[in-house]
C-alpha cells in the first residue's frame, strides 16, 4: 500500500486532516480563524496614526498573511512526520493510508484548501466592513487601483513564490536532523519573500516582462525540484 492510491481512502484521510484545523485542536487553526481580524486592526491603527491606506493595502496584507499561514501547515499539523515520538496524535506512520495519499493530503491542504478558505474569509469580512462604512474603508477590494498594474507574469511569479516554498517546507519537515530542517525552512521562507516582492521591484525598475518570465521559469524549476525531493523523502521514510 506504500505507493497505491484509493480515492475513498484518500477522502477519509483528507477529512481526518481537515478536522485537525479546529481551533481547539491546533494553534495554527486558531491563528487562521482570527487572521481576518488582523487587517481591520491594521487599518484602524493606520487611520488613528494619520496614515490612512487604501484598498490595495488591504489586498496585499490579506493575501500575504493568508499565503504565509497556509505555508506553515506542514510544520504545524504534521510536526511529527519525521520524528518517531508521539506528539498528541496518532503516529503519522500508523494512519491507514499510503505514503502517496499522505503526501497528496498535505499538499492539497497546504496549497489549495487552506489558502482558499482564508482568502474567501478575508474578502467576505472586508466586503462587510466596507458595506457598513467602517472608518478608513472607502473602497471595496476589487476597486483598488493595484489591479491596473497586475499582469500575467507578475501573477504567475506570486503563485510560484507560494507553491514552491510550501512544497519546500513539506520537504524540510520530512528531514529528521533539526538543524538541516531549520536551515531549509529559512531558505524557503527567504524564497517566498524574494519571489513575492523582488519580482515586482524588478518589474517597476526595468519595466520588462521578459525579466519576470525569466524569474518565473527559475521558480518553476525550483518548485519541481522541491516537489520531487519532498515526495522522494516521504516515500523512503521508515519508522
N, C-alpha and C positions, 0 to 999 in steps of 0.2 A: 504493500500500500504506500510505500515511501514516495513514489512519484506519480501515483494514479490520481485521477480526478473524477469525482462523482458530484453532480450538481446538487443532489438532495443533501448529501453530507456537507458540502461546501455551504449551502444555505443555513444549515444548523450551526455550523461554526461561525458564520458571519453574524447570525443573530446572537450567539453567545458573546462575541466580541463587542457588538453594539451595546448590549446590556451593561457592559463594564463602563460605559460612559456616564452612568448615573452619578450625579454629584456626590451622593453618599458613599459611593464606592471608590471613586477616583478623584484625586486632587485636580487632575487635568480637566475632568468633566466639570468640576466646579468653576475652574477658570474659564472654560468655554461658555458656560451658562451665564457668567457675569460679564464676559468680554464686551457684548454690545453696549453696556453701560459706560465703557471707557471713553468712547468718542463723545457722548454728551457731556461727560465730566470735563474732558479736554476743552470742548467748545465753551463751556461755562467759565473755566479758568482763563482761557484766552480772552474771552469777552470782558471779564471783570478786570483784567490787567490792561485793557485798552488795545488788544491786538486781535481784533475780530477776524476770523478766517472764513473763507467761502466754502462752497460745496465740494470743490476739488480737494481741499484739505481733508474733508471727512472721507472722501472716497479713498485717498491714499492711506490714511491711518487705518481705516476699517479693513481695507484689502490686505495691507501688510501684516496687521495683527492676526487676521484670520489665517493667512497662509503660514505665518511663523508658528502659531499654535498647532495647526494641523501637522506641521512637520515634526512636532515633538511627540506625536502618538507612539512611534516605535520605542522611544526612550521611557515613556511613562507607563503605557498599558502593557508593554511587552518587555519590561525591565529584566525578567528572568530568563529570556530566551537563551542566552549564552552561559548562564550560571546554573549550577547544579542544585543549589539550595532552594528551598521553597520560600516564596515571598507573598504569603497571604492569599494564594490562589492555587489552583491545580497546576501541577507541573506542565510546562509547555509541551514537553515530550509525551505526556500522557493524554493529551487531547485526542479524541477519536477522529483524527483526520490525517491525511497525508501531508508531507512537507510542502508539496506543491500547493495544496489548499491553504495551508497556514500562511505561506508567503503571499499568495494572492489575496487572502483576507486582510493581512496587514497593509498591503499596497493599496487595495481598494478603499479601505477605511481612511488611510492617510491622504491619498491623492484625490479621492472623489467625494466620498460621503461627508467627511468632517468639514472640508472647506466649503462644500455646497451648503450645508446646514448653517454654518457660521455666517457666510456671506448673505444668505437669504434672511437670516435673523437680523443682521445689521441693516440691510436695506429696508426691511419691514419696520424696524424701530425708527430709523431715520425718516422714513416717509410719514410715519405717525407724528413724530415730533415737528416736522415741517408743516404738516397739515393743521396742527393745533397752534401754529405760530409761536413755537418755543423761542425765547430770546436767542439771537445770534443764528437762527436757522431761517435764512431768507430765500433759499432756493432748494429744490429737490436735487438729489444726487445726479440725475440724468440731465439736469440743466447746467451742469458745470461746464466752463469753457475748456477744461482739460481734454474733453473728448475731441476737440478740434485738432490737436496735435498728436493724438494717439493713432498710430498707424500699424499696419500688419507686422513689419519686422520688430517693432518695439514690443508689441503684444506677444509675439512668439518668444522673444527673449525673456519676458516676465514669466511666461508659463514654464519655459525651460529652467529658469532660475528657481522655480518651486519644485518641479518634478525631479530634476537631477539631485539637488541636495537632500530631498526627502528619501529618495532611493539610497543615497549615500548614508543617511542616518540609519536606515534599515540594515545596511551592510555593517556599519560601525557597531550597531547594537548586538550583532552576532559575533563580535570579536571578544574573546574571553579576557585578554590582557587589558586591564583597566587603563593603563597609560596610552596604549595604542588606540583604544576606544575613544578616549578623551581627545587625543590629537586628531583623529579622523573627524570627530564631531566638530571640532574647532575649524578644520579646513572646509567642511561642507557648509557651515554657517557663514564663513567668510565668502564662500562661493555664492551663497544666496544673497548676501548683502551686495557684493560686487555686481552680480547679474542683474539685480533689480534696479540699481542706481547708476552704475558705471556706464551701462549701455545708453541710458537717457542722456547722461552728461556728454558722452562722445557724440551722440546724435545732434545735440544742441551746438556743440563746438564745431563739428565738421560738416554738419548738415548732409550727411551721406548715408543713404540707406544701405549701400554696399558694406559699410563698416558694421552695421547692425546685423546684416545677414551673415557676415563672416563670424561675428561673435556667436550668433545663433548656431551655426554649424559646429563650432567648437563645443558649445554647451550640449548639443545633441550627442556628440561623440562621447563626452564625459558622462552623460546620462545613461547611454547604452552600457558603458563600462561599469557604472555603479549598479545598474540592474543586474548585469551578468555576475559581478562579484558577490552581490547580496544573495542572489539565488544559489550560486555555487557554494557559498559559505553555509547557507542553511541546509542545502541538500547533503553536504558532507558532515553535518553536525552529528555528534554522537554523545550519549549521556552515560 
